[in-house]
Amino acid sequence: MTHASFPSDVRKEFGIEDTLIRFSVGIENVEDLDQAFG
């Protein structure tokens, strides 16, 4: 679940602007990334 599933008024109440971008970082094997995006 991300912030996008909440109504705009609820997001603003928590200080979450409409321009927020969710950024997720992980550790991946280079070969797996090459297969997924190659």
PDB file of N, H, CA, C and O in Angstrom:
ATOM      1  N   MET A   1       0.852  -1.170   0.000  1.00  0.00           N
ATOM      2  CA  MET A   1       0.000   0.000   0.000  1.00  0.00           C
ATOM      3  C   MET A   1       0.900   1.236   0.000  1.00  0.00           C
ATOM      4  O   MET A   1       1.894   1.294   0.725  1.00  0.00           O
ATOM      5  N   THR A   2       0.542   2.207  -0.812  1.00  0.00           N
ATOM      6  H   THR A   2      -0.265   2.159  -1.401  1.00  0.00           H
ATOM      7  CA  THR A   2       1.304   3.449  -0.855  1.00  0.00           C
ATOM      8  C   THR A   2       0.416   4.611  -0.457  1.00  0.00           C
ATOM      9  O   THR A   2      -0.775   4.449  -0.190  1.00  0.00           O
ATOM     10  N   HIS A   3       1.015   5.765  -0.424  1.00  0.00           N
ATOM     11  H   HIS A   3       1.982   5.896  -0.641  1.00  0.00           H
ATOM     12  CA  HIS A   3       0.275   6.974  -0.079  1.00  0.00           C
ATOM     13  C   HIS A   3      -0.804   7.300  -1.111  1.00  0.00           C
ATOM     14  O   HIS A   3      -1.757   8.012  -0.792  1.00  0.00           O
ATOM     15  N   ALA A   4      -0.678   6.806  -2.317  1.00  0.00           N
ATOM     16  H   ALA A   4       0.096   6.228  -2.576  1.00  0.00           H
ATOM     17  CA  ALA A   4      -1.625   7.130  -3.387  1.00  0.00           C
ATOM     18  C   ALA A   4      -3.026   6.592  -3.119  1.00  0.00           C
ATOM     19  O   ALA A   4      -4.000   7.086  -3.688  1.00  0.00           O
ATOM     20  N   SER A   5      -3.134   5.589  -2.263  1.00  0.00           N
ATOM     21  H   SER A   5      -2.343   5.188  -1.801  1.00  0.00           H
ATOM     22  CA  SER A   5      -4.446   4.994  -1.998  1.00  0.00           C
ATOM     23  C   SER A   5      -5.267   5.800  -0.989  1.00  0.00           C
ATOM     24  O   SER A   5      -6.438   5.494  -0.766  1.00  0.00           O
ATOM     25  N   PHE A   6      -4.668   6.821  -0.381  1.00  0.00           N
ATOM     26  H   PHE A   6      -3.717   7.069  -0.562  1.00  0.00           H
ATOM     27  CA  PHE A   6      -5.376   7.652   0.588  1.00  0.00           C
ATOM     28  C   PHE A   6      -5.949   8.892  -0.091  1.00  0.00           C
ATOM     29  O   PHE A   6      -5.343   9.416  -1.026  1.00  0.00           O
ATOM     30  N   PRO A   7      -7.108   9.369   0.364  1.00  0.00           N
ATOM     31  CA  PRO A   7      -7.687  10.590  -0.205  1.00  0.00           C
ATOM     32  C   PRO A   7      -6.740  11.782  -0.017  1.00  0.00           C
ATOM     33  O   PRO A   7      -5.953  11.818   0.929  1.00  0.00           O
ATOM     34  N   SER A   8      -6.828  12.738  -0.916  1.00  0.00           N
ATOM     35  H   SER A   8      -7.467  12.709  -1.685  1.00  0.00           H
ATOM     36  CA  SER A   8      -5.954  13.905  -0.896  1.00  0.00           C
ATOM     37  C   SER A   8      -6.003  14.655   0.432  1.00  0.00           C
ATOM     38  O   SER A   8      -4.964  15.093   0.926  1.00  0.00           O
ATOM     39  N   ASP A   9      -7.188  14.810   1.020  1.00  0.00           N
ATOM     40  H   ASP A   9      -8.032  14.454   0.619  1.00  0.00           H
ATOM     41  CA  ASP A   9      -7.293  15.554   2.280  1.00  0.00           C
ATOM     42  C   ASP A   9      -6.574  14.835   3.422  1.00  0.00           C
ATOM     43  O   ASP A   9      -6.007  15.482   4.303  1.00  0.00           O
ATOM     44  N   VAL A  10      -6.595  13.510   3.410  1.00  0.00           N
ATOM     45  H   VAL A  10      -7.055  12.984   2.695  1.00  0.00           H
ATOM     46  CA  VAL A  10      -5.897  12.736   4.445  1.00  0.00           C
ATOM     47  C   VAL A  10      -4.388  12.866   4.257  1.00  0.00           C
ATOM     48  O   VAL A  10      -3.655  13.041   5.230  1.00  0.00           O
ATOM     49  N   ARG A  11      -3.920  12.779   3.010  1.00  0.00           N
ATOM     50  H   ARG A  11      -4.516  12.636   2.220  1.00  0.00           H
ATOM     51  CA  ARG A  11      -2.488  12.941   2.733  1.00  0.00           C
ATOM     52  C   ARG A  11      -2.002  14.308   3.201  1.00  0.00           C
ATOM     53  O   ARG A  11      -0.950  14.414   3.833  1.00  0.00           O
ATOM     54  N   LYS A  12      -2.759  15.345   2.896  1.00  0.00           N
ATOM     55  H   LYS A  12      -3.614  15.259   2.383  1.00  0.00           H
ATOM     56  CA  LYS A  12      -2.364  16.698   3.298  1.00  0.00           C
ATOM     57  C   LYS A  12      -2.339  16.841   4.813  1.00  0.00           C
ATOM     58  O   LYS A  12      -1.500  17.564   5.352  1.00  0.00           O
ATOM     59  N   GLU A  13      -3.242  16.165   5.503  1.00  0.00           N
ATOM     60  H   GLU A  13      -3.923  15.578   5.066  1.00  0.00           H
ATOM     61  CA  GLU A  13      -3.279  16.196   6.967  1.00  0.00           C
ATOM     62  C   GLU A  13      -1.965  15.669   7.560  1.00  0.00           C
ATOM     63  O   GLU A  13      -1.519  16.132   8.610  1.00  0.00           O
ATOM     64  N   PHE A  14      -1.359  14.702   6.877  1.00  0.00           N
ATOM     65  H   PHE A  14      -1.722  14.326   6.024  1.00  0.00           H
ATOM     66  CA  PHE A  14      -0.104  14.115   7.341  1.00  0.00           C
ATOM     67  C   PHE A  14       1.121  14.755   6.687  1.00  0.00           C
ATOM     68  O   PHE A  14       2.244  14.291   6.883  1.00  0.00           O
ATOM     69  N   GLY A  15       0.907  15.818   5.912  1.00  0.00           N
ATOM     70  H   GLY A  15      -0.006  16.195   5.753  1.00  0.00           H
ATOM     71  CA  GLY A  15       2.021  16.518   5.286  1.00  0.00           C
ATOM     72  C   GLY A  15       2.557  15.847   4.046  1.00  0.00           C
ATOM     73  O   GLY A  15       3.687  16.108   3.635  1.00  0.00           O
ATOM     74  N   ILE A  16       1.755  14.981   3.441  1.00  0.00           N
ATOM     75  H   ILE A  16       0.836  14.769   3.776  1.00  0.00           H
ATOM     76  CA  ILE A  16       2.175  14.275   2.227  1.00  0.00           C
ATOM     77  C   ILE A  16       1.605  15.022   1.023  1.00  0.00           C
ATOM     78  O   ILE A  16       0.396  15.009   0.789  1.00  0.00           O
ATOM     79  N   GLU A  17       2.477  15.666   0.269  1.00  0.00           N
ATOM     80  H   GLU A  17       3.459  15.676   0.458  1.00  0.00           H
ATOM     81  CA  GLU A  17       2.063  16.451  -0.893  1.00  0.00           C
ATOM     82  C   GLU A  17       1.799  15.547  -2.099  1.00  0.00           C
ATOM     83  O   GLU A  17       2.277  14.414  -2.156  1.00  0.00           O
ATOM     84  N   ASP A  18       1.034  16.062  -3.054  1.00  0.00           N
ATOM     85  H   ASP A  18       0.646  16.982  -3.007  1.00  0.00           H
ATOM     86  CA  ASP A  18       0.716  15.294  -4.261  1.00  0.00           C
ATOM     87  C   ASP A  18       1.947  15.048  -5.132  1.00  0.00           C
ATOM     88  O   ASP A  18       1.921  14.186  -6.011  1.00  0.00           O
ATOM     89  N   THR A  19       3.014  15.792  -4.894  1.00  0.00           N
ATOM     90  H   THR A  19       3.034  16.492  -4.180  1.00  0.00           H
ATOM     91  CA  THR A  19       4.233  15.638  -5.694  1.00  0.00           C
ATOM     92  C   THR A  19       5.213  14.623  -5.107  1.00  0.00           C
ATOM     93  O   THR A  19       6.297  14.426  -5.655  1.00  0.00           O
ATOM     94  N   LEU A  20       4.844  13.975  -3.998  1.00  0.00           N
ATOM     95  H   LEU A  20       3.963  14.135  -3.553  1.00  0.00           H
ATOM     96  CA  LEU A  20       5.718  12.984  -3.370  1.00  0.00           C
ATOM     97  C   LEU A  20       5.935  11.797  -4.301  1.00  0.00           C
ATOM     98  O   LEU A  20       4.999  11.306  -4.932  1.00  0.00           O
ATOM     99  N   ILE A  21       7.166  11.351  -4.374  1.00  0.00           N
ATOM    100  H   ILE A  21       7.927  11.749  -3.861  1.00  0.00           H
ATOM    101  CA  ILE A  21       7.517  10.172  -5.168  1.00  0.00           C
ATOM    102  C   ILE A  21       8.020   9.095  -4.220  1.00  0.00           C
ATOM    103  O   ILE A  21       8.891   9.349  -3.388  1.00  0.00           O
ATOM    104  N   ARG A  22       7.473   7.901  -4.344  1.00  0.00           N
ATOM    105  H   ARG A  22       6.765   7.695  -5.019  1.00  0.00           H
ATOM    106  CA  ARG A  22       7.941   6.775  -3.529  1.00  0.00           C
ATOM    107  C   ARG A  22       9.197   6.219  -4.181  1.00  0.00           C
ATOM    108  O   ARG A  22       9.197   5.895  -5.369  1.00  0.00           O
ATOM    109  N   PHE A  23      10.256   6.111  -3.408  1.00  0.00           N
ATOM    110  H   PHE A  23      10.256   6.374  -2.443  1.00  0.00           H
ATOM    111  CA  PHE A  23      11.546   5.649  -3.905  1.00  0.00           C
ATOM    112  C   PHE A  23      11.978   4.452  -3.077  1.00  0.00           C
ATOM    113  O   PHE A  23      12.218   4.578  -1.877  1.00  0.00           O
ATOM    114  N   SER A  24      12.076   3.304  -3.707  1.00  0.00           N
ATOM    115  H   SER A  24      11.881   3.202  -4.682  1.00  0.00           H
ATOM    116  CA  SER A  24      12.447   2.082  -3.012  1.00  0.00           C
ATOM    117  C   SER A  24      13.814   1.617  -3.505  1.00  0.00           C
ATOM    118  O   SER A  24      14.076   1.597  -4.707  1.00  0.00           O
ATOM    119  N   VAL A  25      14.674   1.247  -2.572  1.00  0.00           N
ATOM    120  H   VAL A  25      14.461   1.264  -1.595  1.00  0.00           H
ATOM    121  CA  VAL A  25      16.026   0.823  -2.912  1.00  0.00           C
ATOM    122  C   VAL A  25      16.245  -0.595  -2.398  1.00  0.00           C
ATOM    123  O   VAL A  25      15.817  -0.944  -1.297  1.00  0.00           O
ATOM    124  N   GLY A  26      16.907  -1.392  -3.199  1.00  0.00           N
ATOM    125  H   GLY A  26      17.254  -1.109  -4.093  1.00  0.00           H
ATOM    126  CA  GLY A  26      17.201  -2.752  -2.773  1.00  0.00           C
ATOM    127  C   GLY A  26      18.533  -3.215  -3.336  1.00  0.00           C
ATOM    128  O   GLY A  26      19.150  -2.530  -4.152  1.00  0.00           O
ATOM    129  N   ILE A  27      18.961  -4.365  -2.900  1.00  0.00           N
ATOM    130  H   ILE A  27      18.460  -4.922  -2.237  1.00  0.00           H
ATOM    131  CA  ILE A  27      20.209  -4.951  -3.388  1.00  0.00           C
ATOM    132  C   ILE A  27      19.836  -6.101  -4.319  1.00  0.00           C
ATOM    133  O   ILE A  27      19.141  -7.039  -3.929  1.00  0.00           O
ATOM    134  N   GLU A  28      20.310  -6.007  -5.546  1.00  0.00           N
ATOM    135  H   GLU A  28      20.875  -5.245  -5.863  1.00  0.00           H
ATOM    136  CA  GLU A  28      19.974  -7.008  -6.554  1.00  0.00           C
ATOM    137  C   GLU A  28      21.238  -7.537  -7.219  1.00  0.00           C
ATOM    138  O   GLU A  28      22.255  -6.848  -7.294  1.00  0.00           O
ATOM    139  N   ASN A  29      21.154  -8.745  -7.689  1.00  0.00           N
ATOM    140  H   ASN A  29      20.328  -9.305  -7.629  1.00  0.00           H
ATOM    141  CA  ASN A  29      22.212  -9.344  -8.482  1.00  0.00           C
ATOM    142  C   ASN A  29      22.186  -8.684  -9.860  1.00  0.00           C
ATOM    143  O   ASN A  29      21.116  -8.526 -10.448  1.00  0.00           O
ATOM    144  N   VAL A  30      23.352  -8.300 -10.380  1.00  0.00           N
ATOM    145  H   VAL A  30      24.221  -8.428  -9.903  1.00  0.00           H
ATOM    146  CA  VAL A  30      23.435  -7.622 -11.672  1.00  0.00           C
ATOM    147  C   VAL A  30      22.802  -8.455 -12.779  1.00  0.00           C
ATOM    148  O   VAL A  30      22.135  -7.905 -13.656  1.00  0.00           O
ATOM    149  N   GLU A  31      22.994  -9.753 -12.755  1.00  0.00           N
ATOM    150  H   GLU A  31      23.535 -10.200 -12.043  1.00  0.00           H
ATOM    151  CA  GLU A  31      22.425 -10.618 -13.784  1.00  0.00           C
ATOM    152  C   GLU A  31      20.891 -10.605 -13.741  1.00  0.00           C
ATOM    153  O   GLU A  31      20.237 -10.652 -14.783  1.00  0.00           O
ATOM    154  N   ASP A  32      20.329 -10.542 -12.545  1.00  0.00           N
ATOM    155  H   ASP A  32      20.860 -10.503 -11.698  1.00  0.00           H
ATOM    156  CA  ASP A  32      18.869 -10.478 -12.415  1.00  0.00           C
ATOM    157  C   ASP A  32      18.321  -9.187 -13.010  1.00  0.00           C
ATOM    158  O   ASP A  32      17.288  -9.199 -13.680  1.00  0.00           O
ATOM    159  N   LEU A  33      19.007  -8.077 -12.769  1.00  0.00           N
ATOM    160  H   LEU A  33      19.847  -8.067 -12.226  1.00  0.00           H
ATOM    161  CA  LEU A  33      18.575  -6.798 -13.332  1.00  0.00           C
ATOM    162  C   LEU A  33      18.691  -6.807 -14.849  1.00  0.00           C
ATOM    163  O   LEU A  33      17.810  -6.312 -15.552  1.00  0.00           O
ATOM    164  N   ASP A  34      19.782  -7.373 -15.346  1.00  0.00           N
ATOM    165  H   ASP A  34      20.498  -7.775 -14.775  1.00  0.00           H
ATOM    166  CA  ASP A  34      19.972  -7.459 -16.794  1.00  0.00           C
ATOM    167  C   ASP A  34      18.864  -8.283 -17.435  1.00  0.00           C
ATOM    168  O   ASP A  34      18.358  -7.924 -18.498  1.00  0.00           O
ATOM    169  N   GLN A  35      18.489  -9.374 -16.802  1.00  0.00           N
ATOM    170  H   GLN A  35      18.900  -9.666 -15.939  1.00  0.00           H
ATOM    171  CA  GLN A  35      17.417 -10.218 -17.325  1.00  0.00           C
ATOM    172  C   GLN A  35      16.073  -9.487 -17.268  1.00  0.00           C
ATOM    173  O   GLN A  35      15.283  -9.577 -18.207  1.00  0.00           O
ATOM    174  N   ALA A  36      15.810  -8.775 -16.193  1.00  0.00           N
ATOM    175  H   ALA A  36      16.452  -8.701 -15.430  1.00  0.00           H
ATOM    176  CA  ALA A  36      14.528  -8.093 -16.022  1.00  0.00           C
ATOM    177  C   ALA A  36      14.372  -6.904 -16.960  1.00  0.00           C
ATOM    178  O   ALA A  36      13.284  -6.670 -17.486  1.00  0.00           O
ATOM    179  N   PHE A  37      15.448  -6.152 -17.177  1.00  0.00           N
ATOM    180  H   PHE A  37      16.332  -6.342 -16.750  1.00  0.00           H
ATOM    181  CA  PHE A  37      15.352  -4.927 -17.966  1.00  0.00           C
ATOM    182  C   PHE A  37      15.997  -5.038 -19.336  1.00  0.00           C
ATOM    183  O   PHE A  37      15.848  -4.140 -20.165  1.00  0.00           O
ATOM    184  N   GLY A  38      16.707  -6.121 -19.583  1.00  0.00           N
ATOM    185  H   GLY A  38      16.828  -6.851 -18.910  1.00  0.00           H
ATOM    186  CA  GLY A  38      17.466  -6.257 -20.825  1.00  0.00           C
ATOM    187  C   GLY A  38      16.673  -6.748 -21.930  1.00  0.00           C
ATOM    188  O   GLY A  38      17.188  -6.910 -23.036  1.00  0.00           O
TER     189      GLY A  38
END
